[in-house]
Amino acid sequence: MATDKMIQVTLTKSPIGASPAQKKVVQALGLRKMNQTVELIDSPVTRGAINKVSHLLTVTE
């Protein structure tokens, strides 16, 4: 799996006012705190989750 592309996802806005479904997506991505960054494998599943809450995140390739 070392050859898979990785992306960095940072939580830049609070999910407090978001819908419960969007809060669960943020949690599923592994993000808990503001300005927390996680590295995820770049896959269609991950991209779909990021698209659901793109207004709360910053993505770096």
Biopython code that builds the backbone (N, CA, C, O; Angstrom):
import numpy as np
from Bio.PDB.StructureBuilder import StructureBuilder

atoms = [
    (1, "MET", "N", (0.796, -1.189, 0.000)),
    (1, "MET", "CA", (0.000, 0.000, 0.000)),
    (1, "MET", "C", (0.848, 1.266, 0.000)),
    (1, "MET", "O", (0.304, 2.369, 0.057)),
    (2, "ALA", "N", (2.146, 1.130, -0.062)),
    (2, "ALA", "CA", (3.014, 2.290, -0.044)),
    (2, "ALA", "C", (2.920, 3.071, -1.355)),
    (2, "ALA", "O", (3.313, 4.236, -1.403)),
    (3, "THR", "N", (2.405, 2.448, -2.422)),
    (3, "THR", "CA", (2.316, 3.127, -3.708)),
    (3, "THR", "C", (1.024, 3.921, -3.857)),
    (3, "THR", "O", (0.878, 4.666, -4.826)),
    (4, "ASP", "N", (0.073, 3.781, -2.915)),
    (4, "ASP", "CA", (-1.189, 4.526, -2.987)),
    (4, "ASP", "C", (-0.954, 6.003, -2.731)),
    (4, "ASP", "O", (-0.127, 6.381, -1.901)),
    (5, "LYS", "N", (-1.700, 6.841, -3.462)),
    (5, "LYS", "CA", (-1.613, 8.273, -3.239)),
    (5, "LYS", "C", (-2.305, 8.617, -1.922)),
    (5, "LYS", "O", (-3.332, 8.038, -1.570)),
    (6, "MET", "N", (-1.721, 9.564, -1.212)),
    (6, "MET", "CA", (-2.289, 10.002, 0.054)),
    (6, "MET", "C", (-2.733, 11.458, -0.096)),
    (6, "MET", "O", (-2.136, 12.227, -0.851)),
    (7, "ILE", "N", (-3.777, 11.818, 0.627)),
    (7, "ILE", "CA", (-4.226, 13.196, 0.667)),
    (7, "ILE", "C", (-4.328, 13.628, 2.127)),
    (7, "ILE", "O", (-4.622, 12.821, 3.008)),
    (8, "GLN", "N", (-4.082, 14.907, 2.364)),
    (8, "GLN", "CA", (-4.208, 15.455, 3.706)),
    (8, "GLN", "C", (-5.509, 16.229, 3.791)),
    (8, "GLN", "O", (-5.807, 17.070, 2.943)),
    (9, "VAL", "N", (-6.284, 15.931, 4.836)),
    (9, "VAL", "CA", (-7.571, 16.577, 5.038)),
    (9, "VAL", "C", (-7.533, 17.308, 6.370)),
    (9, "VAL", "O", (-7.193, 16.722, 7.397)),
    (10, "THR", "N", (-7.884, 18.595, 6.353)),
    (10, "THR", "CA", (-7.871, 19.417, 7.553)),
    (10, "THR", "C", (-9.275, 19.956, 7.815)),
    (10, "THR", "O", (-9.937, 20.452, 6.903)),
    (11, "LEU", "N", (-9.721, 19.857, 9.054)),
    (11, "LEU", "CA", (-11.018, 20.404, 9.458)),
    (11, "LEU", "C", (-10.840, 21.886, 9.737)),
    (11, "LEU", "O", (-10.222, 22.257, 10.735)),
    (12, "THR", "N", (-11.380, 22.751, 8.858)),
    (12, "THR", "CA", (-11.163, 24.186, 8.987)),
    (12, "THR", "C", (-12.382, 24.938, 9.511)),
    (12, "THR", "O", (-12.246, 26.070, 9.974)),
    (13, "LYS", "N", (-13.562, 24.342, 9.450)),
    (13, "LYS", "CA", (-14.762, 24.963, 10.002)),
    (13, "LYS", "C", (-15.429, 23.989, 10.950)),
    (13, "LYS", "O", (-15.327, 22.774, 10.780)),
    (14, "SER", "N", (-16.102, 24.518, 11.935)),
    (14, "SER", "CA", (-16.749, 23.691, 12.945)),
    (14, "SER", "C", (-18.010, 23.022, 12.388)),
    (14, "SER", "O", (-18.788, 23.657, 11.677)),
    (15, "PRO", "N", (-18.210, 21.740, 12.712)),
    (15, "PRO", "CA", (-19.429, 21.057, 12.273)),
    (15, "PRO", "C", (-20.598, 21.252, 13.246)),
    (15, "PRO", "O", (-21.581, 20.514, 13.168)),
    (16, "ILE", "N", (-20.516, 22.225, 14.161)),
    (16, "ILE", "CA", (-21.557, 22.407, 15.170)),
    (16, "ILE", "C", (-22.919, 22.673, 14.521)),
    (16, "ILE", "O", (-23.915, 22.089, 14.946)),
    (17, "GLY", "N", (-22.987, 23.526, 13.520)),
    (17, "GLY", "CA", (-24.268, 23.839, 12.891)),
    (17, "GLY", "C", (-24.644, 22.901, 11.766)),
    (17, "GLY", "O", (-25.688, 23.079, 11.137)),
    (18, "ALA", "N", (-23.817, 21.909, 11.499)),
    (18, "ALA", "CA", (-24.066, 20.984, 10.385)),
    (18, "ALA", "C", (-25.127, 19.958, 10.775)),
    (18, "ALA", "O", (-25.457, 19.801, 11.950)),
    (19, "SER", "N", (-25.650, 19.268, 9.774)),
    (19, "SER", "CA", (-26.647, 18.227, 10.028)),
    (19, "SER", "C", (-25.979, 17.035, 10.718)),
    (19, "SER", "O", (-24.762, 16.875, 10.630)),
    (20, "PRO", "N", (-26.756, 16.208, 11.397)),
    (20, "PRO", "CA", (-26.179, 15.041, 12.063)),
    (20, "PRO", "C", (-25.439, 14.097, 11.101)),
    (20, "PRO", "O", (-24.438, 13.486, 11.478)),
    (21, "ALA", "N", (-25.927, 13.980, 9.874)),
    (21, "ALA", "CA", (-25.260, 13.120, 8.889)),
    (21, "ALA", "C", (-23.883, 13.674, 8.545)),
    (21, "ALA", "O", (-22.923, 12.916, 8.406)),
    (22, "GLN", "N", (-23.784, 14.992, 8.406)),
    (22, "GLN", "CA", (-22.496, 15.602, 8.091)),
    (22, "GLN", "C", (-21.531, 15.473, 9.263)),
    (22, "GLN", "O", (-20.330, 15.297, 9.055)),
    (23, "LYS", "N", (-22.031, 15.556, 10.477)),
    (23, "LYS", "CA", (-21.175, 15.376, 11.656)),
    (23, "LYS", "C", (-20.595, 13.967, 11.677)),
    (23, "LYS", "O", (-19.433, 13.778, 12.036)),
    (24, "LYS", "N", (-21.397, 12.979, 11.295)),
    (24, "LYS", "CA", (-20.929, 11.598, 11.269)),
    (24, "LYS", "C", (-19.881, 11.385, 10.185)),
    (24, "LYS", "O", (-18.949, 10.603, 10.374)),
    (25, "VAL", "N", (-20.021, 12.071, 9.050)),
    (25, "VAL", "CA", (-19.026, 11.957, 7.979)),
    (25, "VAL", "C", (-17.695, 12.526, 8.444)),
    (25, "VAL", "O", (-16.644, 11.935, 8.196)),
    (26, "VAL", "N", (-17.734, 13.680, 9.122)),
    (26, "VAL", "CA", (-16.504, 14.290, 9.643)),
    (26, "VAL", "C", (-15.842, 13.340, 10.633)),
    (26, "VAL", "O", (-14.624, 13.159, 10.611)),
    (27, "GLN", "N", (-16.640, 12.740, 11.494)),
    (27, "GLN", "CA", (-16.107, 11.795, 12.481)),
    (27, "GLN", "C", (-15.545, 10.553, 11.791)),
    (27, "GLN", "O", (-14.516, 10.031, 12.218)),
    (28, "ALA", "N", (-16.191, 10.076, 10.748)),
    (28, "ALA", "CA", (-15.724, 8.898, 10.024)),
    (28, "ALA", "C", (-14.412, 9.156, 9.305)),
    (28, "ALA", "O", (-13.626, 8.232, 9.093)),
    (29, "LEU", "N", (-14.169, 10.399, 8.932)),
    (29, "LEU", "CA", (-12.893, 10.748, 8.303)),
    (29, "LEU", "C", (-11.760, 10.801, 9.327)),
    (29, "LEU", "O", (-10.592, 10.918, 8.956)),
    (30, "GLY", "N", (-12.100, 10.715, 10.610)),
    (30, "GLY", "CA", (-11.086, 10.706, 11.652)),
    (30, "GLY", "C", (-10.774, 12.080, 12.199)),
    (30, "GLY", "O", (-9.738, 12.283, 12.832)),
    (31, "LEU", "N", (-11.666, 13.026, 11.957)),
    (31, "LEU", "CA", (-11.438, 14.399, 12.406)),
    (31, "LEU", "C", (-12.286, 14.687, 13.636)),
    (31, "LEU", "O", (-13.492, 14.442, 13.637)),
    (32, "ARG", "N", (-11.654, 15.208, 14.681)),
    (32, "ARG", "CA", (-12.375, 15.522, 15.902)),
    (32, "ARG", "C", (-12.270, 16.985, 16.302)),
    (32, "ARG", "O", (-13.243, 17.574, 16.772)),
    (33, "LYS", "N", (-11.098, 17.570, 16.120)),
    (33, "LYS", "CA", (-10.856, 18.933, 16.578)),
    (33, "LYS", "C", (-10.620, 19.868, 15.391)),
    (33, "LYS", "O", (-10.247, 19.437, 14.300)),
    (34, "MET", "N", (-10.845, 21.131, 15.632)),
    (34, "MET", "CA", (-10.581, 22.149, 14.616)),
    (34, "MET", "C", (-9.091, 22.160, 14.279)),
    (34, "MET", "O", (-8.249, 21.973, 15.157)),
    (35, "ASN", "N", (-8.776, 22.377, 13.019)),
    (35, "ASN", "CA", (-7.409, 22.430, 12.495)),
    (35, "ASN", "C", (-6.649, 21.115, 12.647)),
    (35, "ASN", "O", (-5.424, 21.100, 12.527)),
    (36, "GLN", "N", (-7.339, 20.031, 12.905)),
    (36, "GLN", "CA", (-6.706, 18.715, 12.937)),
    (36, "GLN", "C", (-6.539, 18.227, 11.497)),
    (36, "GLN", "O", (-7.432, 18.389, 10.665)),
    (37, "THR", "N", (-5.382, 17.627, 11.220)),
    (37, "THR", "CA", (-5.092, 17.118, 9.882)),
    (37, "THR", "C", (-4.881, 15.616, 9.952)),
    (37, "THR", "O", (-4.191, 15.115, 10.840)),
    (38, "VAL", "N", (-5.487, 14.896, 9.002)),
    (38, "VAL", "CA", (-5.285, 13.458, 8.890)),
    (38, "VAL", "C", (-4.852, 13.137, 7.468)),
    (38, "VAL", "O", (-5.211, 13.848, 6.530)),
    (39, "GLU", "N", (-4.082, 12.069, 7.309)),
    (39, "GLU", "CA", (-3.686, 11.586, 5.985)),
    (39, "GLU", "C", (-4.534, 10.379, 5.646)),
    (39, "GLU", "O", (-4.603, 9.417, 6.412)),
    (40, "LEU", "N", (-5.178, 10.438, 4.491)),
    (40, "LEU", "CA", (-6.056, 9.363, 4.053)),
    (40, "LEU", "C", (-5.632, 8.881, 2.672)),
    (40, "LEU", "O", (-5.036, 9.629, 1.897)),
    (41, "ILE", "N", (-5.945, 7.625, 2.374)),
    (41, "ILE", "CA", (-5.678, 7.081, 1.049)),
    (41, "ILE", "C", (-6.659, 7.703, 0.061)),
    (41, "ILE", "O", (-7.855, 7.791, 0.337)),
    (42, "ASP", "N", (-6.152, 8.130, -1.080)),
    (42, "ASP", "CA", (-6.975, 8.768, -2.105)),
    (42, "ASP", "C", (-7.741, 7.691, -2.868)),
    (42, "ASP", "O", (-7.210, 7.071, -3.790)),
    (43, "SER", "N", (-8.995, 7.477, -2.472)),
    (43, "SER", "CA", (-9.841, 6.482, -3.126)),
    (43, "SER", "C", (-11.195, 7.118, -3.429)),
    (43, "SER", "O", (-11.513, 8.172, -2.878)),
    (44, "PRO", "N", (-11.989, 6.505, -4.286)),
    (44, "PRO", "CA", (-13.311, 7.064, -4.582)),
    (44, "PRO", "C", (-14.202, 7.166, -3.344)),
    (44, "PRO", "O", (-15.013, 8.086, -3.245)),
    (45, "VAL", "N", (-14.062, 6.240, -2.409)),
    (45, "VAL", "CA", (-14.859, 6.273, -1.178)),
    (45, "VAL", "C", (-14.487, 7.496, -0.344)),
    (45, "VAL", "O", (-15.357, 8.208, 0.159)),
    (46, "THR", "N", (-13.194, 7.726, -0.207)),
    (46, "THR", "CA", (-12.723, 8.882, 0.557)),
    (46, "THR", "C", (-13.129, 10.182, -0.125)),
    (46, "THR", "O", (-13.563, 11.122, 0.541)),
    (47, "ARG", "N", (-12.993, 10.243, -1.444)),
    (47, "ARG", "CA", (-13.369, 11.448, -2.180)),
    (47, "ARG", "C", (-14.866, 11.742, -2.043)),
    (47, "ARG", "O", (-15.265, 12.903, -1.954)),
    (48, "GLY", "N", (-15.687, 10.702, -2.026)),
    (48, "GLY", "CA", (-17.128, 10.897, -1.854)),
    (48, "GLY", "C", (-17.461, 11.469, -0.489)),
    (48, "GLY", "O", (-18.315, 12.348, -0.373)),
    (49, "ALA", "N", (-16.787, 10.974, 0.552)),
    (49, "ALA", "CA", (-17.017, 11.492, 1.900)),
    (49, "ALA", "C", (-16.555, 12.940, 1.993)),
    (49, "ALA", "O", (-17.209, 13.763, 2.633)),
    (50, "ILE", "N", (-15.430, 13.250, 1.357)),
    (50, "ILE", "CA", (-14.918, 14.620, 1.377)),
    (50, "ILE", "C", (-15.881, 15.554, 0.649)),
    (50, "ILE", "O", (-16.085, 16.688, 1.083)),
    (51, "ASN", "N", (-16.476, 15.094, -0.454)),
    (51, "ASN", "CA", (-17.419, 15.934, -1.198)),
    (51, "ASN", "C", (-18.674, 16.248, -0.392)),
    (51, "ASN", "O", (-19.284, 17.298, -0.592)),
    (52, "LYS", "N", (-19.072, 15.355, 0.518)),
    (52, "LYS", "CA", (-20.257, 15.584, 1.350)),
    (52, "LYS", "C", (-20.073, 16.760, 2.297)),
    (52, "LYS", "O", (-21.026, 17.482, 2.590)),
    (53, "VAL", "N", (-18.847, 16.951, 2.777)),
    (53, "VAL", "CA", (-18.572, 18.005, 3.765)),
    (53, "VAL", "C", (-17.449, 18.919, 3.301)),
    (53, "VAL", "O", (-16.672, 19.409, 4.121)),
    (54, "SER", "N", (-17.355, 19.152, 2.009)),
    (54, "SER", "CA", (-16.257, 19.937, 1.458)),
    (54, "SER", "C", (-16.223, 21.365, 1.978)),
    (54, "SER", "O", (-15.164, 21.992, 2.007)),
    (55, "HIS", "N", (-17.386, 21.887, 2.393)),
    (55, "HIS", "CA", (-17.440, 23.257, 2.916)),
    (55, "HIS", "C", (-16.812, 23.372, 4.301)),
    (55, "HIS", "O", (-16.596, 24.485, 4.782)),
    (56, "LEU", "N", (-16.518, 22.257, 4.947)),
    (56, "LEU", "CA", (-15.903, 22.264, 6.279)),
    (56, "LEU", "C", (-14.426, 21.910, 6.242)),
    (56, "LEU", "O", (-13.733, 22.042, 7.251)),
    (57, "LEU", "N", (-13.933, 21.462, 5.086)),
    (57, "LEU", "CA", (-12.581, 20.893, 4.998)),
    (57, "LEU", "C", (-11.680, 21.668, 4.053)),
    (57, "LEU", "O", (-12.131, 22.435, 3.202)),
    (58, "THR", "N", (-10.379, 21.432, 4.240)),
    (58, "THR", "CA", (-9.359, 21.849, 3.279)),
    (58, "THR", "C", (-8.601, 20.589, 2.897)),
    (58, "THR", "O", (-8.151, 19.845, 3.768)),
    (59, "VAL", "N", (-8.456, 20.345, 1.597)),
    (59, "VAL", "CA", (-7.803, 19.133, 1.111)),
    (59, "VAL", "C", (-6.504, 19.503, 0.411)),
    (59, "VAL", "O", (-6.474, 20.403, -0.429)),
    (60, "THR", "N", (-5.421, 18.795, 0.766)),
    (60, "THR", "CA", (-4.123, 18.993, 0.143)),
    (60, "THR", "C", (-3.689, 17.674, -0.480)),
    (60, "THR", "O", (-3.701, 16.634, 0.179)),
    (61, "GLU", "N", (-3.311, 17.719, -1.738)),
    (61, "GLU", "CA", (-2.879, 16.499, -2.445)),
    (61, "GLU", "C", (-1.534, 16.025, -1.952)),
    (61, "GLU", "O", (-1.019, 15.016, -2.435)),
]
sb = StructureBuilder()
sb.init_structure("model")
sb.init_model(0)
sb.init_chain("A")
sb.init_seg("    ")
for serial, (resi, resn, name, xyz) in enumerate(atoms, 1):
    if name == "N":
        sb.init_residue(resn, " ", resi, " ")
    sb.init_atom(name, np.array(xyz, "f"), 0.0, 1.0, " ", f" {name:<3s}", serial, name[0])
structure = sb.get_structure()
